[in-house]
Every structure is written in structure tokens, then in C-alpha cells.
Amino acid sequence: MDMGLLKKWFKWSELVLAMVMVQIFVTGLQLLSKVILREGTFIFALMAYRHIVAAICVAPFAFFFESSVKQIKLGWSVWFWLFVNALTGITSAMGLFYYGLRDTTPTYATNFLNLIPIATFVLSIITSIDKLNLQTRAGKVKTFGVIVCVGGALTASLYKGKAFHMRQHSHHSHITVNTTYAHWTRGTIMLAGSCLSCSTWFIVQAKLLKIFPLKYWATMLTCIMATLQSTVIGLFFDRRAASWRLGWNLQLVTIIYSGALATAATFCLISWAISVQGPLYPPMFNPLSLIFVALSSAVILGEEIRIGTLLGMILIMFGLYSFLWGQRKEMKSPDLPKSEAPGVAKTNDELPAATGLQLSPGC
């Protein structure tokens, strides 16, 4: 076999494996979070501790790879955008996601993670950052993908259908999570709010990285800021020591796992993939988390799978791939000026739009 072809194949397989690992990290996070939330873990305490761990894990990369931070002035403008970045991308987005996850199921909540790029596109159209370009085939396919994704979300939300179980349902298993539908509407509203907050975050982070173009430092400082925000808000709602106490239990495992793997490791893997294949490559693997979470929830947690969820899942995956295909074609289109082609941006603007899909709630 030609050595050049072998090297290219090996590089491709490394990238694929890295992106599959990212989706596995997301799956593990969803399952662990669902279990501890149903056991009564205080959400803001979980968020505060998680991002302390994340900041510690990202710190070595910031100090080693971005020592040029001394050359950048940390003025009030930078701190303001760091604050807004943490508020929209972590405190609001993740807080709402955790509350929505608690009231629904991991599979249902993961559907909303795949709607984030669609919501971002809609928001960018409203704010005139992007254009529909309905005069082109790619623009029509993108719009079609958005409509299909929204239809999938509505199908999963409004239509339940017949339920299936992949293992014998046991009321005595300590890891079985019984989800009632009493708060399904409230959970859906929370997840929709999380999705909108994430979409807003992309715009905010693009602004932040224009004035502070150090991605590791920005991530570390944002995590520290989110820890402070979560602590202040959490103390406002619940000051009991028991709600903030850590023990040698599944909650501690979830905090370490989510901070080290679902945030720090995920960020590094996605950043590497973007540097090789571009910002549209990582989102192509997002639907895998839907499959992994659905199967794992059914097998490990004994969670039911409903026809409405399956139909919504299929529609969202089809719509997402249609949207990404149209976006990629627009980026390559010779008919659009480079400055107007969607997704064509400076390196500092490309990174958050892609990494945010993993660093936000499901993240």
C-alpha cells in the first residue's frame, strides 16, 4: 500500500476515533447526570464544582501553549465579555439543560443538543449576521434542514406513541430511573431555553475571541467565572450545607468526569479536529450521541423508548445533515464572496461556533 495513502487513512481514522470518543463522553455525562439529579443533587452545586475541575484541567494548556497572555491587556471590556460568555454559555445554558434533563429523559434532552446549530442559524438570520440565500440550492437545502429539525423537535415533544423496553423493567434496581410525565412540559421549556441560550453564546464568544484571542485562557477564565456565578445563584436558592456537601459517591464521580472529560478533553479533541478538517467536521458526529444515549438509557437505566422520540430523532438527524451539507456547499460556492459565505470567518470566530456544540450543556 502507498505510504502516503496509508498515512492519510491513519490520520482520518484518528479523527473519526476522536470524534466518536467525544460522543461517548457526552453519553456518559447524560447518564450520570440523570441518575444524580433524580437522587436530589443540587444543580448549581454540581455546576460550580464541575467547572472548578474543568478550569484546573484546562489550566496547564493555557499556561503552556498560550504564554503570550501577558501581551494582552485584560481591561474591563474583556472581563465584561468573559462574564457574559459564562452567563450565556454555561450558567444559563447548562442550568436550564440540567433542570430540563431532570424533568425529562437523557434521550429527549439530547435531541435539543442537536437543535443548537439550527437555533444559532435562525438567530443569526434574525440579527442579520447570516443570510438565507434561497436563490441557491445550498440555501434551500439549509432552510429545508431547519424546518425538518424543528418538525422533529415538535414530534418528539408532542407525540409520545407506544413505549418499548429493551430490558426487563425492574423496580428494585438502584440505577433504574423512572421518569414521570408530570413535568414534561416544564422540562421542554427549560431545554428550549437552554438551546436559545447556547445560540446566543456563539455570538457572544465570537465577540470575546476578537478582543481576547486565546482559546485556552478564555475557556479557563470562563469556567472560573461560571463557578462564581453558579455559587452566587445557588446560595440565593439554597444555603443548606447538605446541598453543597461532597461525598465519596456518584455525584463526585460525575463532577470529575464532566469537568475532566466532558469539558477539558472534549475541548482539546474538537479543537484538534477543527484545525485539521474545519469547523463543520465535529457537528457531523453529533447525532451519534442520540443513538448512544437512547440505547444506553434503555439498557442501563431501563428507560422506555417511545415511537415519538424515535421519529423525532430520525427527523432531527436528517435535518441536521441537510443543514450541514447546505452550509458546506455555501462555503465552497464560487457565487458568494468569501466574506458573505456562511461559516467563512476568521479562525478566532470559527472555533467557538463549532466547539460550543460540545462545551455547552451536553457538554
C-alpha positions as CSV (number, residue, x, y, z in Angstrom):
1,M,0.0,0.0,0.0
2,D,1.2,3.5,-0.8
3,M,2.7,5.1,2.3
4,G,1.1,8.5,1.6
5,L,-2.3,6.8,1.3
6,L,-1.7,4.8,4.5
7,K,-0.7,7.9,6.4
8,K,-3.8,9.7,5.2
9,W,-6.0,6.8,6.2
10,F,-4.4,6.7,9.6
11,K,-5.0,10.4,10.1
12,W,-8.6,10.0,9.1
13,S,-9.1,7.1,11.4
14,E,-7.6,9.1,14.3
15,L,-10.0,11.9,13.7
16,V,-13.0,9.6,13.5
17,L,-12.0,7.9,16.7
18,A,-11.5,11.2,18.5
19,M,-15.0,12.4,17.5
20,V,-16.6,9.1,18.5
21,M,-14.8,9.4,21.9
22,V,-16.4,12.9,22.2
23,Q,-19.8,11.5,21.7
24,I,-19.1,8.7,24.2
25,F,-18.1,11.3,26.8
26,V,-21.4,13.1,26.1
27,T,-23.3,9.9,26.5
28,G,-21.6,9.1,29.8
29,L,-22.3,12.6,31.1
30,Q,-26.0,12.4,30.2
31,L,-26.5,9.1,32.0
32,L,-24.5,10.0,35.2
33,S,-26.2,13.4,35.4
34,K,-29.7,11.9,35.1
35,V,-29.1,9.5,37.9
36,I,-27.6,12.0,40.4
37,L,-30.3,14.7,39.5
38,R,-33.1,12.2,40.2
39,E,-31.3,11.4,43.5
40,G,-31.7,15.1,44.5
41,T,-28.3,16.6,43.7
42,F,-28.4,20.4,43.8
43,I,-27.9,21.6,40.2
44,F,-26.0,24.8,41.0
45,A,-23.6,23.0,43.3
46,L,-23.0,20.4,40.6
47,M,-22.2,23.2,38.1
48,A,-19.9,25.1,40.4
49,Y,-17.8,22.1,41.3
50,R,-17.8,20.8,37.7
51,H,-16.3,24.0,36.4
52,I,-13.7,24.2,39.1
53,V,-12.5,20.8,37.8
54,A,-12.7,22.0,34.2
55,A,-10.7,25.1,34.9
56,I,-7.9,23.1,36.7
57,C,-7.8,20.6,33.7
58,V,-7.6,23.4,31.1
59,A,-5.0,25.5,33.1
60,P,-1.9,23.5,32.0
61,F,-2.8,24.0,28.3
62,A,-3.4,27.8,28.9
63,F,0.0,28.3,30.7
64,F,2.0,26.0,28.4
65,F,0.5,26.8,24.9
66,E,-0.6,30.4,25.4
67,S,2.1,32.2,27.4
68,S,1.5,35.2,25.2
69,V,-1.4,36.2,27.6
70,K,1.0,38.8,29.1
71,Q,0.9,40.7,25.9
72,I,-2.9,41.2,26.0
73,K,-4.4,43.8,28.2
74,L,-7.2,42.4,30.4
75,G,-9.3,45.5,30.5
76,W,-12.9,46.0,31.7
77,S,-14.2,45.1,28.2
78,V,-12.5,41.7,28.3
79,W,-13.9,40.9,31.8
80,F,-17.4,42.1,30.7
81,W,-17.4,39.7,27.8
82,L,-16.0,36.9,29.9
83,F,-18.8,37.4,32.3
84,V,-21.5,37.4,29.6
85,N,-19.8,34.4,27.9
86,A,-20.0,32.4,31.2
87,L,-23.6,33.6,31.9
88,T,-25.0,32.6,28.5
89,G,-22.8,29.6,27.6
90,I,-22.6,27.9,31.0
91,T,-24.7,29.3,33.8
92,S,-27.9,29.8,31.9
93,A,-27.5,27.2,29.2
94,M,-26.2,24.4,31.4
95,G,-28.5,25.3,34.4
96,L,-31.6,25.2,32.2
97,F,-30.4,22.0,30.5
98,Y,-29.9,20.2,33.8
99,Y,-33.4,21.2,35.0
100,G,-34.8,20.1,31.7
101,L,-32.9,16.8,31.9
102,R,-34.2,16.2,35.4
103,D,-37.8,16.6,34.2
104,T,-37.5,14.5,31.0
105,T,-35.1,11.8,29.8
106,P,-31.5,11.7,28.5
107,T,-32.6,10.8,25.0
108,Y,-35.2,13.5,24.8
109,A,-32.7,16.1,26.2
110,T,-30.0,15.1,23.7
111,N,-32.5,15.9,20.9
112,F,-32.2,19.5,21.9
113,L,-28.4,19.5,21.8
114,N,-28.7,18.7,18.0
115,L,-31.0,21.6,17.6
116,I,-28.4,24.1,18.8
117,P,-26.8,24.7,15.3
118,I,-30.2,25.2,13.8
119,A,-31.2,27.7,16.5
120,T,-27.9,29.5,16.0
121,F,-28.7,29.8,12.3
122,V,-32.1,31.2,12.9
123,L,-30.8,33.7,15.4
124,S,-28.0,34.7,13.0
125,I,-30.7,35.4,10.4
126,I,-32.7,37.5,12.8
127,T,-29.7,39.5,13.7
128,S,-28.6,39.8,10.1
129,I,-25.3,38.0,10.7
130,D,-26.2,35.3,8.2
131,K,-28.4,35.2,5.1
132,L,-31.0,32.6,3.8
133,N,-29.7,32.7,0.2
134,L,-32.8,31.0,-1.0
135,Q,-31.8,31.7,-4.6
136,T,-29.2,28.9,-4.3
137,R,-29.7,25.2,-4.0
138,A,-27.5,25.1,-0.9
139,G,-29.5,27.8,0.8
140,K,-32.8,25.9,0.1
141,V,-31.3,22.7,1.5
142,K,-30.2,24.6,4.6
143,T,-33.7,26.1,5.1
144,F,-35.2,22.7,4.5
145,G,-32.9,21.2,7.1
146,V,-34.0,23.8,9.7
147,I,-37.7,23.1,9.0
148,V,-37.2,19.3,9.3
149,C,-35.3,19.7,12.6
150,V,-38.0,21.9,14.1
151,G,-40.5,19.3,12.9
152,G,-38.5,16.6,14.6
153,A,-38.4,18.5,17.9
154,L,-42.1,19.1,17.8
155,T,-42.7,15.4,17.0
156,A,-40.6,14.3,20.0
157,S,-42.3,16.9,22.2
158,L,-45.9,16.4,21.3
159,Y,-46.2,12.8,20.2
160,K,-45.4,10.0,22.6
161,G,-46.7,6.9,21.0
162,K,-46.1,3.3,22.0
163,A,-43.4,2.6,24.5
164,F,-40.7,-0.1,24.2
165,H,-38.3,-1.5,26.8
166,M,-35.0,-3.1,25.8
167,R,-34.6,-5.0,29.1
168,Q,-36.9,-6.3,31.9
169,H,-38.0,-3.3,33.9
170,S,-37.0,-3.7,37.5
171,H,-38.4,-1.6,40.3
172,H,-35.7,-2.8,42.6
173,S,-32.7,-1.8,40.5
174,H,-30.9,1.1,42.1
175,I,-29.9,2.5,38.7
176,T,-33.3,2.4,37.2
177,V,-34.7,5.9,36.6
178,N,-38.4,6.1,36.4
179,T,-39.4,9.3,34.6
180,T,-42.9,10.6,35.0
181,Y,-44.5,12.9,32.5
182,A,-46.0,15.3,35.1
183,H,-43.3,17.9,34.4
184,W,-42.6,17.1,30.8
185,T,-43.9,20.5,29.6
186,R,-41.8,22.3,32.1
187,G,-38.7,20.3,31.1
188,T,-39.3,21.0,27.4
189,I,-39.5,24.8,28.1
190,M,-36.2,24.5,30.1
191,L,-34.5,22.6,27.3
192,A,-35.7,25.1,24.7
193,G,-34.4,28.0,26.8
194,S,-31.1,26.2,27.1
195,C,-30.9,25.8,23.3
196,L,-31.6,29.5,22.8
197,S,-29.0,30.5,25.4
198,C,-26.4,28.4,23.6
199,S,-27.2,30.0,20.4
200,T,-26.8,33.4,21.9
201,W,-23.5,32.2,23.4
202,F,-22.0,31.6,19.9
203,I,-22.4,35.3,19.1
204,V,-21.0,36.4,22.4
205,Q,-18.0,34.1,22.2
206,A,-17.2,35.3,18.7
207,K,-17.1,38.8,20.1
208,L,-14.9,37.7,23.1
209,L,-12.3,36.0,20.9
210,K,-11.9,39.1,18.8
211,I,-10.7,41.1,21.8
212,F,-9.2,38.1,23.6
213,P,-7.9,35.6,21.0
214,L,-6.6,32.9,23.4
215,K,-8.9,30.0,23.4
216,Y,-7.5,28.1,26.4
217,W,-7.2,31.1,28.6
218,A,-10.7,32.2,27.5
219,T,-12.1,28.7,28.4
220,M,-10.3,28.6,31.8
221,L,-11.4,32.1,32.8
222,T,-14.9,31.5,31.6
223,C,-15.1,28.3,33.7
224,I,-13.9,30.3,36.8
225,M,-16.4,33.0,36.1
226,A,-19.2,30.3,35.7
227,T,-18.2,28.8,39.0
228,L,-18.6,32.2,40.8
229,Q,-21.9,32.8,39.1
230,S,-23.3,29.3,39.9
231,T,-22.1,29.7,43.5
232,V,-23.8,33.1,44.0
233,I,-27.1,32.0,42.3
234,G,-27.0,28.7,44.1
235,L,-26.6,30.3,47.5
236,F,-29.5,32.5,46.8
237,F,-31.8,29.5,46.2
238,D,-30.3,27.1,48.8
239,R,-27.8,27.8,51.6
240,R,-28.1,24.5,53.4
241,A,-24.7,22.9,53.9
242,A,-26.1,19.5,52.9
243,S,-26.9,20.7,49.4
244,W,-23.2,21.7,48.9
245,R,-21.5,18.9,50.6
246,L,-19.4,16.5,48.6
247,G,-19.1,12.8,49.4
248,W,-17.4,9.7,48.0
249,N,-20.3,8.9,45.8
250,L,-21.7,9.0,42.3
251,Q,-22.0,12.8,42.5
252,L,-18.2,13.2,42.9
253,V,-17.6,10.8,40.1
254,T,-19.9,12.8,37.8
255,I,-18.2,16.1,38.8
256,I,-14.7,14.8,38.0
257,Y,-15.9,13.0,34.8
258,S,-17.8,16.1,33.5
259,G,-15.0,18.5,34.3
260,A,-12.1,16.5,33.0
261,L,-13.6,14.6,30.1
262,A,-16.9,16.3,29.0
263,T,-15.3,19.7,29.1
264,A,-11.5,19.7,29.1
265,A,-10.8,16.6,27.0
266,T,-13.7,17.3,24.7
267,F,-12.4,20.9,24.0
268,C,-8.9,19.6,23.1
269,L,-10.2,16.9,20.8
270,I,-12.6,19.2,19.0
271,S,-10.0,21.9,18.6
272,W,-7.7,19.4,17.0
273,A,-10.4,18.2,14.6
274,I,-11.2,21.7,13.6
275,S,-7.6,22.5,12.9
276,V,-7.4,19.6,10.5
277,Q,-10.9,19.4,8.9
278,G,-12.5,22.7,9.7
279,P,-15.4,23.8,11.9
280,L,-18.1,21.8,10.2
281,Y,-16.5,18.4,10.9
282,P,-17.3,17.9,14.6
283,P,-21.0,18.6,14.3
284,M,-21.4,15.8,11.8
285,F,-20.9,13.3,14.6
286,N,-23.4,14.9,17.0
287,P,-26.3,12.6,16.0
288,L,-24.2,9.7,17.3
289,S,-24.8,10.9,20.8
290,L,-28.6,10.5,20.2
291,I,-28.1,6.8,19.3
292,F,-25.6,6.1,22.1
293,V,-27.8,7.9,24.7
294,A,-31.0,6.2,23.6
295,L,-29.5,2.7,23.7
296,S,-27.6,3.2,26.9
297,S,-30.6,4.7,28.7
298,A,-32.8,1.8,27.6
299,V,-30.2,-0.9,28.6
300,I,-28.6,0.6,31.7
301,L,-31.3,2.8,33.2
302,G,-34.3,0.7,32.0
303,E,-35.7,3.7,30.3
304,E,-38.6,3.3,27.8
305,I,-38.2,4.3,24.2
306,R,-41.3,5.9,22.6
307,I,-42.2,6.0,19.0
308,G,-42.5,9.8,19.1
309,T,-38.9,10.1,20.4
310,L,-37.6,7.8,17.7
311,L,-39.4,9.6,14.9
312,G,-38.2,13.0,16.2
313,M,-34.7,11.6,16.5
314,I,-34.7,10.5,12.9
315,L,-36.1,13.8,11.6
316,I,-33.6,15.8,13.6
317,M,-30.6,13.8,12.4
318,F,-31.8,14.1,8.7
319,G,-32.5,17.8,9.1
320,L,-29.1,18.4,10.8
321,Y,-27.2,16.6,8.0
322,S,-29.2,18.5,5.4
323,F,-28.3,21.8,7.1
324,L,-24.6,21.0,7.4
325,W,-24.5,19.8,3.8
326,G,-26.0,23.1,2.6
327,Q,-23.7,25.1,4.8
328,R,-20.6,23.2,3.4
329,K,-21.8,23.8,-0.2
330,E,-22.3,27.5,0.5
331,M,-18.8,27.8,2.0
332,K,-17.4,26.3,-1.3
333,S,-19.7,28.2,-3.6
334,P,-17.8,30.5,-6.1
335,D,-21.0,32.5,-6.5
336,L,-20.7,34.1,-3.0
337,P,-18.0,36.4,-1.9
338,K,-15.8,34.9,0.8
339,S,-16.9,37.5,3.3
340,E,-20.6,36.6,2.7
341,A,-20.3,32.8,2.6
342,P,-21.9,31.4,5.8
343,G,-19.4,29.7,8.0
344,V,-16.4,31.6,6.5
345,A,-14.8,33.5,9.2
346,K,-11.5,34.3,10.8
347,T,-10.0,31.5,12.8
348,N,-11.0,33.1,16.1
349,D,-14.6,33.2,15.0
350,E,-14.8,29.7,13.7
351,L,-13.6,27.9,16.8
352,P,-16.4,28.8,19.2
353,A,-19.2,28.1,16.8
354,A,-18.0,24.5,16.4
355,T,-16.7,23.8,19.9
356,G,-19.7,25.2,21.5
357,L,-21.8,22.3,20.4
358,Q,-19.9,20.1,22.9
359,L,-18.8,22.6,25.6
360,S,-22.3,23.8,26.3
361,P,-25.0,21.7,28.1
362,G,-24.2,18.4,26.8
363,C,-21.1,19.1,27.3
